[in-house]
Amino acid sequence: MSAEEQKREYVLNAIASYPTQQEAAIALGTNPRVVSQWNTNKSTPRDLAVRVVQLLRVLKDAGIEIPPPLDF
C-alpha cells in the first residue's frame, strides 16, 4: 500500500467513527462535500487532514471533549 493510500485509509477510518459525514466534517474542520469526495475516492485527504485526525484521537484518548466549531 502506498503512502497516499495509507493516508486515505487513516482518514477514512476516522470518518467512519462518526455517526454522520456531517459530524465528521465538523470535527475535521471541513465540509460534508469534501468528506464525501474522500469517501468516493474523488480526492485524497491532505497531510493537514491526517494531522487533524491524529490530534483528535489524542484529545479523545485523553478524555478531552472536542470543542464545537467557532461561529463568527
HELIX and SHEET records of a PDB file:
HELIX    1   1 ALA A    3  ALA A   16  1                                  14    
HELIX    2   2 GLN A   21  LEU A   28  1                                   8    
HELIX    3   3 PRO A   32  ASN A   39  1                                   8    
HELIX    4   4 ASP A   47  ASP A   61  1                                  15    
END                                                                             
